[in-house]
Amino acid sequence: MSDVAFTQAIENFVATNAGAERVLLSGLALLGGGAIQQNWAFDAQIIGGPMAGTLAAVLRADAPTRIAMSHGRAQEFALLKAAFHAGVLVPEPLWLSGAEVIGRPFFIMRRVNGTAAGHRLVRDAQLGGDRTRLAENLGEALARIHSIRPPRRDLAFLEVHDQPPAAALIKRARSYLDQHTTPRPVLEWGLRWLERNQPSQQQRVLCHRDFRTGNYMVDAHGLTGILDWEFAGWSDPLEDIGWFCAKCWRFGNQASEAGGIGQREDFYRGYERVADRPVLREQVAYWEVMAHLNWAIIALQQAARHVSGQERSLNLALTGHIVPELEWEILHLTEGA
């Protein structure tokens, strides 16, 4: 589809859904990042109808290829709606489309201000405002996500496992490694360690499953929105907490163990204030091992998208090169086990 046809298709789609006489798009630009999906920012001048005025928006569409554990756009739209109605600070979801408009499914959401660049955020103290408060706000946001519990008719597409969450994740990871063409003995070691050290107490809530620095927006004052819901599912809330605190998501700022931007106890305090239950601190280390193992498998899948030739991308190719670092961290975390 040409750029002109793409623009016209979106103008017509927005006009129909906004009940407008006419819509004019400006500033249409493909945003950076988005290794799993593609995001276009635009401004829509809506003429006539109940939404008349300027709409700052983002169109989120399928990338040319995807990884198996990633949701489609209809599922992600439903997750975003559930989070929005639960009071989570997310971009407001507006409209969903199948493939008939631009040749692939997409949805449109309001654009939130700020930056999500993890490397910038951990190094620039001017971003995100007070770091203690930012860590607390992130904990509060995560607790609101975890307030969503099964069963939910609007989220019926999410699989509910008979096994405890940790066991289900181990089974999924082992299935992938058993089919992988290259042996990964360190990841197999990590899987066995996780299998033998599963926590006895596990819960089921809606987990974001990619709640980390780089997937939320901040401006100069603080948190503006939680992004990227394509991996969400029912799991133990500690999966998200361990993922956020894992060393691999601190972007080199290892002293700030809460996402590279703050201290664990500040993050935990914000979480506990909204969740009204304690973070089981003695179990978080287990879920950090799980985080490194799951990220290693995702990185292998990202590299495979590039190697397949279906989606040539330097970003995807480089992601595959972080696997040895993740394997080293798994060995370090399980040392002496």
Sequence and secondary structure as in RCSB ss.txt:
>XXXX:A:sequence
MSDVAFTQAIENFVATNAGAERVLLSGLALLGGGAIQQNWAFDAQIIGGPMAGTLAAVLRADAPTRIAMSHGRAQ
EFALLKAAFHAGVLVPEPLWLSGAEVIGRPFFIMRRVNGTAAGHRLVRDAQLGGDRTRLAENLGEALARIHSIRP
PRRDLAFLEVHDQPPAAALIKRARSYLDQHTTPRPVLEWGLRWLERNQPSQQQRVLCHRDFRTGNYMVDAHGLTG
ILDWEFAGWSDPLEDIGWFCAKCWRFGNQASEAGGIGQREDFYRGYERVADRPVLREQVAYWEVMAHLNWAIIAL
QQAARHVSGQERSLNLALTGHIVPELEWEILHLTEGA
>XXXX:A:secstr
  HHHHHHHHHHHHHHHHT SEEEEEEEEE S  SSEEEEEEEEEEESSTT EEEEEEEEEE SS  TT   HHH
HHHHHHHHHHTT     EEEEE TTTTSS EEEEE   SB  HHHHHH TTSSS HHHHHHHHHHHHHHHHT  S
  GGGTTS   SS HHHHHHHHHHHHHHH SS  HHHHHHHHHHHHT  S    EEE S  STTSEEE SSSEEE
E   TT EEE HHHHHHHHHSGGGSTT TT TBTTTB HHHHHHHHHHHH S   HHHHHHHHHHHHHHHHHHHH
HHHHHHHTSSS  HHHHHHHTTHHHHHHHHHHHTTT 
